[in-house]
Amino acid sequence: MHEKTTTYDILNSIAIFFILSNANLYLGFIPILQATVSGLRALAVAYAFFVALPQMRFGNYTVLVGIFYFIAGLLTIAHEGSLHAWAANAVNSLGLVLLIYLSMLRSPKYTIGTLAFILDIFICANFIFTLIYPDGIGEEFYLLGINRNSPGPVLICGMVVHYYAYKSGLRNKLTFIILGAISIITTIIIGSMTSTVGCVLMVLFFFIPFEKIRKVVLITLFAFYLTFQAFLVFFQNDLSVNRMATFFVEEVMQKDLSFTNRTFVWTDSYRLIRQSPITGYGMQDSEWFEQQLMVKSAHNIVYQILLYGGYLLFIMFLIVIFACIRRALKHKTDLTSYSLFGVCTFFFMMIMEAYSMSLIFFILCLTYYSSEFANNTENT
């Protein structure tokens, strides 16, 4: 039975749009527009809590993310870090996952339709922007971020959401192929091979018809990620002695063996972490990272979180991930396998980058609630 769209649904959709816009679109070349969207984002988050507070409806996943930011906030205050950086991350992440939860309670299918519509607009607009300004504007700014690696995570999230919409009957196979092609072409034009590899993997996984093969591919990618993370980032092994690794890095990813000097950033990050391993340094802005590492981030999500909050925050981050995977596998569906592959691809890309925390919690949110979204698609 088709549910009638209500004012509540529309308000939720508008609120999600402004939070995603503020978190993912770079509008700095039009300052008044950026300020307006930021203000509307604040109203959207206030609306989300206004709806949730009277009935205390937050959802377990929102609570987990809230605990993560509570710990991060305490550590930021203790280390006199950037409360602005903490607040911006917390507001975007908590506001987004809470609105998705509230919208999903009313209609999972409508929620996926909203997310797919918004992200499709972002990705297509960014594609047109990239065709017009292939080298970005000013200091390499793109519509979906401040450098050539920024659009990648949005494209991955877009494909996961589009797959959910495809399974819900809101999109078809052709629209997914078009979205995948746009994503790959975009990353090739801007020259982000890390994002290109991620997008190609997501498209190829879409065409795997058998669940057993999907499971093998998923486990293989996860093992590959752990291997690279351990031996490349933590131990910084010399890849030049391994022909396969050298071929993958130089020919497939089109990078040198220092990953454009990332190995030096990882060494400096490790040095900082050893000085404050338990509590880190609190959430910091890009200026702090430039002073400490001469770059705007640690260029690795594990090191980034360890710098934010040491082992305390990293353990909480692992708890969030474990809760998502455990719940998804408990009610395994096609959506689960594709979403988990998206998470693995996301983290594989984050060996080289430290993406927006709101996007990380967004894709984990889709995984956490995959069973609810699947229940709405099984009879479609």
Number of C-alpha atoms within 10 A of each C-alpha: 3 4 9 7 11 9 9 12 19 14 15 20 22 15 24 28 22 24 26 24 21 22 24 23 21 18 20 13 12 9 10 11 12 17 14 12 21 18 13 19 26 19 14 26 23 15 16 25 17 11 17 17 10 8 8 9 15 20 14 13 21 23 15 18 21 16 16 21 24 15 16 27 22 16 22 24 15 12 17 13 20 18 17 12 15 21 14 15 18 21 19 27 26 25 25 28 26 25 26 25 23 21 24 18 13 15 18 23 23 21 24 24 21 23 22 24 18 19 22 18 13 21 22 15 14 22 23 14 17 21 15 10 17 18 17 19 15 9 9 14 19 26 25 27 20 20 18 23 23 24 27 27 26 25 28 27 24 26 28 26 25 27 25 28 25 20 22 23 15 18 16 14 15 10 13 20 15 11 20 23 14 19 28 22 17 27 25 17 17 22 16 20 21 23 30 25 19 24 27 15 16 21 19 10 18 18 11 12 9 8 12 10 12 19 14 11 15 20 14 12 17 19 13 14 18 15 12 18 20 14 13 17 20 15 11 16 13 13 16 11 9 10 10 10 16 18 14 12 18 13 11 14 17 15 16 12 16 15 14 11 11 19 18 14 21 22 17 15 22 18 12 18 22 13 11 15 17 16 24 26 26 28 28 21 16 14 13 16 17 13 10 16 18 14 15 15 24 27 20 23 22 21 23 24 24 27 29 26 29 24 18 19 25 22 15 19 19 11 15 23 19 13 16 20 18 14 16 23 16 10 14 14 18 16 23 25 20 24 29 24 25 26 23 20 23 24 24 24 24 20 22 21 21 22 23 18 15 23 21 20 23 20 23 24 23 27 30 27 21 27 21 18 25 21 15 15 19 11 9 9
